Amino acid sequence: MINRRDFLKLAACLGASLPIAGLPSAVSAALKILDPESVPKLIYLQAQSCTGCSVSLLQAEAPDAVTMITRHSKLVFHQDLSAASGKQVLDLLDAYISGNAGDYFLAVEGAIPLGMPEACVIGTKPIADYLGAAAETMSGAVAIGTCSSYGGIPAAEGNLTGAVSLNDFYKTINKKPLLISIPGCPVHPDWVWKTIVHLVKIGLPELKNTRPAAFFSRKVHELCPRYHDFQQEIFAEKLGDKGCLFKLGCLGPDTFADCPTRWWNCGQTWCIDANAPCIGCASPMFAAKRDFPFYRNAETAMSGTPGEKS
Amino acid sequence: MKIDIGPVTRLEGHLNINTTVENNIIIDAKSMGEMFRGFEVFLLGRDPLDAQQITQRICGVCPYAHAIASSYAQEAAYRLKTPPNGRILHNLIQGANHLYDYLLHFYQLSALDFIDVTAVTGYTGKDPDLSHLRDWVNHALGSKESYPAAPFLPRLSGTYVTDTDINITALKHYVESLEIQKKANRASAIFGGRFPHATGIFPGGCTRPPDIDAIASYQALIRDVKHFIHHKYLPDLLAVAGAFPEYWHIGQSKGGFMSYGLLPFGPEPDSSRLLSPGVLLDGKVETIKSDAITEDVKFAKYSSPSGLKVAQGSLTPAPHKKGAYSWVKAPRYDGHMLEVGPTARILVDYLQGGNKTVKQLVDRFAGIADIRPEQLNSVLGRHLCRAVSAVVIADFLLDQTEQINPLEPFIPEIKIPEAGEGFGLTEASRGALLHYIRIKKHKIDHYECVVPTTWNCSPRDDKGTPGALESALIGTWVEDPGQQIEANRIVHSFDPCLACAVH
């Protein structure tokens, strides 16, 4: 009988090369009747984070957060929700990360202060120690949000702590765990929860540049309901105007994310629906450079941007 | 004996507290902020309009408060003429953010200190949420998992509510509040663009026009939140208070109080506010002088000079500095240690006779609980002051929506001056929040944030005076020195946010 860890590795290999629809039907059927007790555990750690991604995860609508942690996954630890505190937490983390408490996935929110380990400590140990040890025992890691995916604001110009992404952290210490990056500042709750459902029920989702392809295959601009305005050259000239926001500095043309079709806050709205230019919060270059402001006049906006190219 | 009670969970970020316990009494406490990023350095040399975006990332729990403080500071620096609608939209966003935050704090961050989550195992009713939770917990407890029913178990040892009805009702509302907080955040996102981290907030207004479509949705969502506050949050809080009356006497901080005042009635910088500002020292409320604020770093991990005023603030990290035990600085007002937050906000307003509803609510609840207003300085007092804030804010927001003129401007034209400076003072849900911006050559020359948890979780100042939380812990009796549920309840009553405190 194939055990869960081998299975996930197999699923990872299959998922990397095939869209899920291409999996043999017997395999996908087997996955759907997994014993709930074998659902992998999630350990959610915060590094140099603002908790904005965690708060965003609570805004999930369908499935909502309670459904996610009681039906689709098992959240063994989260700083903001766990009743356990103090030494209980340190014991729990040690039990899992030593490999003695069963299989688990790691979810990491925030950047890792590679140059100054003391800039993020849990109990008495730098978070880097926990993450390094986890590379040996975890089934895989999910980088939650732009800080964990790319470094984000802690790694912006002026970076005092040597803050890096989870991927760069593991590269630096020569580890190659299975890693999925889900950027966004904050992350959209659907992007995370639905990736986790996929991991638990089916295996690794199709990835593109380490991001789940389902959410990050198209640019905001391509999907934007104001693309028509762009084509007709109906541009917002000042803040508060309707029309294409490109001349105000909208970074939709440089940012991979499905915000225009998914919307935010239970489908209530999203940035561009509120006439707010996209600030490229899911981009590897988000907030990275002092000389690249979020908002620009028409001349500089037209002069090209350092965003991600397809 | 010395015992670390961290990482303290159910609060934002990385907090450890080193306690010294003798004969079950905490005789010393050191509050240790354990995470540092360096926002004031990231902001240098940037376009000033970046600030209300970057500073929101200090804290994803109260990002809107940072956006508002930054907007106020920029409005002052730009000498911006804020349209009345612009100020109202800021208020609608910020106020709704307070409401979500109070619910999140009471149910998700604090309730498990008091409510017995295992009560659900014997639930016999028909509520689908509770039945599902019962089956889920029972199944987990019967399994061979290493940590069954996490994250709700294990928990700290101690006394929990024994009344089944109170426990079951609170657990039902724990789940329900997760739906209600989404409504509060949907309301603020209407004008902010999304929550967390609004993209629609600018100095002097918002990008989303307040048309009927937007206003009607906002009102409907806030009415639902208000209903929950009155009919579930307040009764649950009073039930917990009834079960643990000793917590009106536990967790007093030993300094003064300060509130910057919350939610201006008009667009002008000196407009009066729904909750009045002031600093409370020795029983007297005084007008706040922002140049009386300094930040000590003798016990904080910085090599930059100590005792600097806000406009001169400096940030050089020194993780190995001798004697330093926290990344949090120690702000002081004219040398005084202060508590900020809900108790400060309500007490400062109450003692000035500012808001009539605040006075009525405080007097009414003080009567129910048989306490004096000074006992708002306690674990339960902080919880009650959040609920009082929630009641007056919800009414104010609905009233503000009636003041909008949809045909008038909602965002000013913004021109960044070559040079300028400005302070932005407001109340985040966790307390007094200050932003300061100085502009030179159209760029940010200096930016400083003095944040609520910086005050509350500060280490010793240069004179050795403990911070507000430290002072509230010292002298507390704990049944189990290894776990200290009593200390956890005190810490949670402050609702610390360490990402804010250090930033």
Interface residues (C-beta under 8 A of the other chain):
Chain A: P36 E37 K41 Q46 A47 Q48 S49 C50 T51 G52 C53 S54 V55 S56 L58 Q59 E61 D64 A65 V66 I69 T70 K74 L75 V76 F77 H78 Q79 D80 L81 S82 A83 A84 S85 G86 K87 Q88 V89 L90 L92 A95 Y96 N100 A101 G102 P113 M116 E118 A119 C120 V121 I122 G123 T124 G152 I153 P154 A156 E157 G158 N159 L160 T161 A163 C185 P186 K238 L239 G240 W264 N265 C266 Q268 T269 W270 C271 D273 A274 N275 A276 P277 C278 I279 C281 A287 R290 P293 F294 Y295
Chain B: D4 I5 G6 P7 V8 T9 R10 L11 E12 G13 H14 N16 E34 M35 F36 R37 G38 F39 V41 F42 L44 G45 R46 D47 L49 D50 Q53 I54 R57 I58 C59 G60 V61 P63 L104 Q108 L109 L112 V117 D129 H132 L133 W136 H139 S143 K144 E145 S146 Y147 A150 P151 F152 L153 P154 R155 L156 V175 L178 E179 Q181 K182 N185 R186 A189 I190 F191 G192 G193 R194 F195 P196 H197 A198 T199 G200 F202 G205 C206 T207 R208 P209 S217 K301 P317 P319 H320 W327 P409 F410 I411 E413 I414 G482 Q483 Q484 N488 C497 A499
